[in-house]
């Protein structure tokens, strides 16, 4: 859902759109949007699964503190999608499982 006209702010100016890939599907995003907001504008709210109960995860705090929005972006795992701006051709996937943390002795 996007707001195109606001009672107080007036008409929202048009912004250049780009294409990103989410789970293999092309979606439109606006330049200056975060990955999370672009996904929500395209009716994608499930960004991954919780580790403990395998319940859906989505945007919670929206400012990067809770890390509920982590995704794999351009091959890099555990990127906060609410703090990452979209780029043309970006590839976004849901994170599956826990991060690969190796123990150093």
PyMOL CGO cylinders between C-alpha atoms (Angstrom):
from pymol import cmd
from pymol.cgo import CYLINDER

trace = [
    CYLINDER, 0.00, 0.00, 0.00, 1.35, 3.39, -0.94, 0.3, 1, 1, 1, 1, 1, 1,
    CYLINDER, 1.35, 3.39, -0.94, 0.10, 6.85, -0.08, 0.3, 1, 1, 1, 1, 1, 1,
    CYLINDER, 0.10, 6.85, -0.08, -0.12, 8.84, -3.31, 0.3, 1, 1, 1, 1, 1, 1,
    CYLINDER, -0.12, 8.84, -3.31, -2.02, 11.83, -1.94, 0.3, 1, 1, 1, 1, 1, 1,
    CYLINDER, -2.02, 11.83, -1.94, -2.02, 13.10, 1.64, 0.3, 1, 1, 1, 1, 1, 1,
    CYLINDER, -2.02, 13.10, 1.64, -4.53, 15.50, 3.24, 0.3, 1, 1, 1, 1, 1, 1,
    CYLINDER, -4.53, 15.50, 3.24, -1.81, 17.68, 4.77, 0.3, 1, 1, 1, 1, 1, 1,
    CYLINDER, -1.81, 17.68, 4.77, 1.25, 17.03, 2.60, 0.3, 1, 1, 1, 1, 1, 1,
    CYLINDER, 1.25, 17.03, 2.60, -0.64, 17.06, -0.69, 0.3, 1, 1, 1, 1, 1, 1,
    CYLINDER, -0.64, 17.06, -0.69, 0.32, 14.96, -3.69, 0.3, 1, 1, 1, 1, 1, 1,
    CYLINDER, 0.32, 14.96, -3.69, 3.37, 12.76, -3.15, 0.3, 1, 1, 1, 1, 1, 1,
    CYLINDER, 3.37, 12.76, -3.15, 5.93, 13.47, -5.91, 0.3, 1, 1, 1, 1, 1, 1,
    CYLINDER, 5.93, 13.47, -5.91, 6.72, 10.68, -8.34, 0.3, 1, 1, 1, 1, 1, 1,
    CYLINDER, 6.72, 10.68, -8.34, 10.10, 9.02, -7.82, 0.3, 1, 1, 1, 1, 1, 1,
    CYLINDER, 10.10, 9.02, -7.82, 12.11, 6.89, -10.23, 0.3, 1, 1, 1, 1, 1, 1,
    CYLINDER, 12.11, 6.89, -10.23, 11.39, 3.18, -9.90, 0.3, 1, 1, 1, 1, 1, 1,
    CYLINDER, 11.39, 3.18, -9.90, 13.88, 0.33, -10.18, 0.3, 1, 1, 1, 1, 1, 1,
    CYLINDER, 13.88, 0.33, -10.18, 13.57, -3.45, -10.24, 0.3, 1, 1, 1, 1, 1, 1,
    CYLINDER, 13.57, -3.45, -10.24, 14.86, -5.80, -7.55, 0.3, 1, 1, 1, 1, 1, 1,
    CYLINDER, 14.86, -5.80, -7.55, 14.55, -9.58, -7.30, 0.3, 1, 1, 1, 1, 1, 1,
    CYLINDER, 14.55, -9.58, -7.30, 12.85, -11.14, -4.29, 0.3, 1, 1, 1, 1, 1, 1,
    CYLINDER, 12.85, -11.14, -4.29, 12.89, -14.94, -4.10, 0.3, 1, 1, 1, 1, 1, 1,
    CYLINDER, 12.89, -14.94, -4.10, 13.37, -15.01, -7.89, 0.3, 1, 1, 1, 1, 1, 1,
    CYLINDER, 13.37, -15.01, -7.89, 10.44, -12.67, -8.62, 0.3, 1, 1, 1, 1, 1, 1,
    CYLINDER, 10.44, -12.67, -8.62, 10.95, -9.16, -10.04, 0.3, 1, 1, 1, 1, 1, 1,
    CYLINDER, 10.95, -9.16, -10.04, 9.34, -6.38, -8.01, 0.3, 1, 1, 1, 1, 1, 1,
    CYLINDER, 9.34, -6.38, -8.01, 9.30, -2.61, -8.40, 0.3, 1, 1, 1, 1, 1, 1,
    CYLINDER, 9.30, -2.61, -8.40, 10.85, -0.36, -5.79, 0.3, 1, 1, 1, 1, 1, 1,
    CYLINDER, 10.85, -0.36, -5.79, 11.28, 3.38, -5.51, 0.3, 1, 1, 1, 1, 1, 1,
    CYLINDER, 11.28, 3.38, -5.51, 14.73, 4.94, -5.41, 0.3, 1, 1, 1, 1, 1, 1,
    CYLINDER, 14.73, 4.94, -5.41, 15.41, 5.89, -1.76, 0.3, 1, 1, 1, 1, 1, 1,
    CYLINDER, 15.41, 5.89, -1.76, 13.24, 3.12, -0.28, 0.3, 1, 1, 1, 1, 1, 1,
    CYLINDER, 13.24, 3.12, -0.28, 14.60, 0.56, 2.11, 0.3, 1, 1, 1, 1, 1, 1,
    CYLINDER, 14.60, 0.56, 2.11, 14.40, -3.09, 1.14, 0.3, 1, 1, 1, 1, 1, 1,
    CYLINDER, 14.40, -3.09, 1.14, 11.81, -3.70, 3.88, 0.3, 1, 1, 1, 1, 1, 1,
    CYLINDER, 11.81, -3.70, 3.88, 9.57, -0.82, 2.74, 0.3, 1, 1, 1, 1, 1, 1,
    CYLINDER, 9.57, -0.82, 2.74, 9.82, -1.93, -0.91, 0.3, 1, 1, 1, 1, 1, 1,
    CYLINDER, 9.82, -1.93, -0.91, 8.77, -5.45, 0.07, 0.3, 1, 1, 1, 1, 1, 1,
    CYLINDER, 8.77, -5.45, 0.07, 5.86, -4.16, 2.17, 0.3, 1, 1, 1, 1, 1, 1,
    CYLINDER, 5.86, -4.16, 2.17, 4.73, -1.93, -0.72, 0.3, 1, 1, 1, 1, 1, 1,
    CYLINDER, 4.73, -1.93, -0.72, 4.60, -5.13, -2.81, 0.3, 1, 1, 1, 1, 1, 1,
    CYLINDER, 4.60, -5.13, -2.81, 2.50, -6.93, -0.15, 0.3, 1, 1, 1, 1, 1, 1,
    CYLINDER, 2.50, -6.93, -0.15, 5.40, -9.01, 1.21, 0.3, 1, 1, 1, 1, 1, 1,
    CYLINDER, 5.40, -9.01, 1.21, 5.29, -9.03, 5.02, 0.3, 1, 1, 1, 1, 1, 1,
    CYLINDER, 5.29, -9.03, 5.02, 6.94, -12.36, 5.89, 0.3, 1, 1, 1, 1, 1, 1,
    CYLINDER, 6.94, -12.36, 5.89, 10.70, -11.75, 5.79, 0.3, 1, 1, 1, 1, 1, 1,
    CYLINDER, 10.70, -11.75, 5.79, 11.84, -14.99, 7.42, 0.3, 1, 1, 1, 1, 1, 1,
    CYLINDER, 11.84, -14.99, 7.42, 11.26, -17.40, 10.32, 0.3, 1, 1, 1, 1, 1, 1,
    CYLINDER, 11.26, -17.40, 10.32, 12.04, -17.05, 14.02, 0.3, 1, 1, 1, 1, 1, 1,
    CYLINDER, 12.04, -17.05, 14.02, 14.77, -19.35, 15.26, 0.3, 1, 1, 1, 1, 1, 1,
    CYLINDER, 14.77, -19.35, 15.26, 12.92, -20.75, 18.27, 0.3, 1, 1, 1, 1, 1, 1,
    CYLINDER, 12.92, -20.75, 18.27, 9.38, -21.45, 17.08, 0.3, 1, 1, 1, 1, 1, 1,
    CYLINDER, 9.38, -21.45, 17.08, 9.77, -21.17, 13.29, 0.3, 1, 1, 1, 1, 1, 1,
    CYLINDER, 9.77, -21.17, 13.29, 7.11, -18.47, 13.27, 0.3, 1, 1, 1, 1, 1, 1,
    CYLINDER, 7.11, -18.47, 13.27, 7.04, -15.78, 10.58, 0.3, 1, 1, 1, 1, 1, 1,
    CYLINDER, 7.04, -15.78, 10.58, 9.28, -12.74, 11.08, 0.3, 1, 1, 1, 1, 1, 1,
    CYLINDER, 9.28, -12.74, 11.08, 8.68, -9.28, 9.67, 0.3, 1, 1, 1, 1, 1, 1,
    CYLINDER, 8.68, -9.28, 9.67, 9.48, -5.64, 10.33, 0.3, 1, 1, 1, 1, 1, 1,
    CYLINDER, 9.48, -5.64, 10.33, 9.16, -4.93, 14.06, 0.3, 1, 1, 1, 1, 1, 1,
    CYLINDER, 9.16, -4.93, 14.06, 11.04, -1.81, 15.14, 0.3, 1, 1, 1, 1, 1, 1,
    CYLINDER, 11.04, -1.81, 15.14, 11.85, -0.42, 11.69, 0.3, 1, 1, 1, 1, 1, 1,
    CYLINDER, 11.85, -0.42, 11.69, 15.15, 1.14, 12.78, 0.3, 1, 1, 1, 1, 1, 1,
    CYLINDER, 15.15, 1.14, 12.78, 17.55, -1.81, 12.84, 0.3, 1, 1, 1, 1, 1, 1,
    CYLINDER, 17.55, -1.81, 12.84, 17.72, -2.51, 16.56, 0.3, 1, 1, 1, 1, 1, 1,
    CYLINDER, 17.72, -2.51, 16.56, 15.61, -5.66, 16.84, 0.3, 1, 1, 1, 1, 1, 1,
    CYLINDER, 15.61, -5.66, 16.84, 17.07, -7.38, 13.75, 0.3, 1, 1, 1, 1, 1, 1,
    CYLINDER, 17.07, -7.38, 13.75, 13.74, -9.07, 13.05, 0.3, 1, 1, 1, 1, 1, 1,
    CYLINDER, 13.74, -9.07, 13.05, 14.05, -7.97, 9.42, 0.3, 1, 1, 1, 1, 1, 1,
    CYLINDER, 14.05, -7.97, 9.42, 17.35, -9.68, 8.58, 0.3, 1, 1, 1, 1, 1, 1,
    CYLINDER, 17.35, -9.68, 8.58, 17.55, -11.07, 5.06, 0.3, 1, 1, 1, 1, 1, 1,
    CYLINDER, 17.55, -11.07, 5.06, 20.11, -12.30, 2.55, 0.3, 1, 1, 1, 1, 1, 1,
    CYLINDER, 20.11, -12.30, 2.55, 20.87, -9.38, 0.23, 0.3, 1, 1, 1, 1, 1, 1,
    CYLINDER, 20.87, -9.38, 0.23, 23.17, -9.83, -2.77, 0.3, 1, 1, 1, 1, 1, 1,
    CYLINDER, 23.17, -9.83, -2.77, 24.55, -13.02, -1.21, 0.3, 1, 1, 1, 1, 1, 1,
    CYLINDER, 24.55, -13.02, -1.21, 25.33, -11.46, 2.18, 0.3, 1, 1, 1, 1, 1, 1,
    CYLINDER, 25.33, -11.46, 2.18, 23.41, -13.08, 5.03, 0.3, 1, 1, 1, 1, 1, 1,
    CYLINDER, 23.41, -13.08, 5.03, 21.83, -11.33, 8.01, 0.3, 1, 1, 1, 1, 1, 1,
    CYLINDER, 21.83, -11.33, 8.01, 21.52, -7.86, 6.49, 0.3, 1, 1, 1, 1, 1, 1,
    CYLINDER, 21.52, -7.86, 6.49, 18.99, -5.54, 8.17, 0.3, 1, 1, 1, 1, 1, 1,
    CYLINDER, 18.99, -5.54, 8.17, 16.46, -4.88, 5.42, 0.3, 1, 1, 1, 1, 1, 1,
    CYLINDER, 16.46, -4.88, 5.42, 14.92, -1.91, 7.25, 0.3, 1, 1, 1, 1, 1, 1,
    CYLINDER, 14.92, -1.91, 7.25, 18.28, -0.04, 7.06, 0.3, 1, 1, 1, 1, 1, 1,
    CYLINDER, 18.28, -0.04, 7.06, 19.39, -1.06, 3.55, 0.3, 1, 1, 1, 1, 1, 1,
    CYLINDER, 19.39, -1.06, 3.55, 18.43, 1.04, 0.53, 0.3, 1, 1, 1, 1, 1, 1,
    CYLINDER, 18.43, 1.04, 0.53, 17.35, -0.68, -2.67, 0.3, 1, 1, 1, 1, 1, 1,
    CYLINDER, 17.35, -0.68, -2.67, 19.66, -0.79, -5.70, 0.3, 1, 1, 1, 1, 1, 1,
    CYLINDER, 19.66, -0.79, -5.70, 18.87, -1.73, -9.29, 0.3, 1, 1, 1, 1, 1, 1,
    CYLINDER, 18.87, -1.73, -9.29, 19.16, -5.51, -9.78, 0.3, 1, 1, 1, 1, 1, 1,
    CYLINDER, 19.16, -5.51, -9.78, 19.54, -6.26, -6.05, 0.3, 1, 1, 1, 1, 1, 1,
    CYLINDER, 19.54, -6.26, -6.05, 18.81, -9.90, -5.15, 0.3, 1, 1, 1, 1, 1, 1,
    CYLINDER, 18.81, -9.90, -5.15, 16.89, -10.39, -1.90, 0.3, 1, 1, 1, 1, 1, 1,
    CYLINDER, 16.89, -10.39, -1.90, 16.08, -13.69, -0.20, 0.3, 1, 1, 1, 1, 1, 1,
    CYLINDER, 16.08, -13.69, -0.20, 14.62, -14.74, 3.12, 0.3, 1, 1, 1, 1, 1, 1,
    CYLINDER, 14.62, -14.74, 3.12, 17.18, -16.01, 5.63, 0.3, 1, 1, 1, 1, 1, 1,
    CYLINDER, 17.18, -16.01, 5.63, 16.81, -19.70, 6.33, 0.3, 1, 1, 1, 1, 1, 1,
    CYLINDER, 16.81, -19.70, 6.33, 18.16, -21.01, 9.62, 0.3, 1, 1, 1, 1, 1, 1,
    CYLINDER, 18.16, -21.01, 9.62, 20.73, -19.56, 11.96, 0.3, 1, 1, 1, 1, 1, 1,
    CYLINDER, 20.73, -19.56, 11.96, 23.82, -17.69, 10.82, 0.3, 1, 1, 1, 1, 1, 1,
    CYLINDER, 23.82, -17.69, 10.82, 26.98, -19.72, 10.25, 0.3, 1, 1, 1, 1, 1, 1,
    CYLINDER, 26.98, -19.72, 10.25, 29.08, -18.80, 13.28, 0.3, 1, 1, 1, 1, 1, 1,
    CYLINDER, 29.08, -18.80, 13.28, 32.36, -20.66, 13.55, 0.3, 1, 1, 1, 1, 1, 1,
    CYLINDER, 32.36, -20.66, 13.55, 34.03, -21.10, 16.90, 0.3, 1, 1, 1, 1, 1, 1,
    CYLINDER, 34.03, -21.10, 16.90, 37.60, -19.84, 17.10, 0.3, 1, 1, 1, 1, 1, 1,
    CYLINDER, 37.60, -19.84, 17.10, 39.87, -21.50, 19.64, 0.3, 1, 1, 1, 1, 1, 1,
]
cmd.load_cgo(trace, "trace")
